[in-house]
Amino acid sequence: MTSVSTPATWLAGYIPGIPTPFDDNGAPDPAAFAGLCERQIDAGVSAILVSETSGEASMLTPTEQESIIRAAIETAHGRVCVIAGAGSNSTSQAIELTQRAEAAGADAVLSVVPYYNKPTQAGIHAHFTAIAASSTLPIIVHDIPSRTMRELSDDTLLRLADSRHVIGLKDATGDITRLLRLRPRLPAGFRLLSGDDVTALPFIANGGDGCISIVSNIAPGLCQTIFSSCRSGRPQTAGYLQNRLAPLVAALAKESPAALKYALCLLGFMSPATRLPIVELSDAAKAEVASALAMIGDEDITCTIEGRHGRLHGDFPARP
């Protein structure tokens, strides 16, 4: 596997945010989780993200989070990098989660801008500086103001990027112009990733390094083909495939992660169970997800990933 010390070689392309499956007793389901991770590895991803937004991290205990991270590392077995969600609006708790992730063997952490308590930019900088000082793990900062109610300013990010520990940004602002502003001012090798499947293609086309993705959980091969098409100068192919995914992207974004879990249930990979306060989808939302899946599943597109060939509909087992 490529060295973690060179993020340009692995922090790129479509990186799935893996959901946390639950069993009939409401506990994490290790077998289903391992299957989800293995499917992504088989599709040729360079990294997987676990125990973050899609993984319902805020509803997991620290012990459960650590067990999920360890399970991902055991499944990956050095074939891809494992990024662990380790964010909190409490700096001390974020440090604890980061240290637990490091002890479990994670390759990097994704740490969100502190939410709810609305820190100043000085406070945000101090928060991430303290986390960086507590661990040797590389840190990817997650900026998602729609959830945190506090933006990460360009100046604060540039100050953080001077640290050898802060290696990338998951940008869920939806502002493509920000990428164009930041790229010339950031150190070489600093990774810029979209945090939004809706804007992933224009983000990558304008110099972004990839996307931390929800929809990659459903069609990993197709997402990798979109990325490789964009990077190899085939924008029409990338655009066509992205348009085919658009209804599914829209359906998943409305009620994530419940919609993602339901889609994966339809495909036979996991239970749709969530933890409160997240609840399962309404009947109308289920119908929308099922319809979007059928549109993708019926397509007969050949995907090529690192020499492996397969038809797109091969990614979708028969629905129960």
Summary of the structure (lengths in Angstrom):
residues: 320
radius of gyration: 18.3
end to end distance: 36.6
largest distance: 52.1
contacts: 1126
relative contact order: 0.13
helix: 50%
strand: 15%
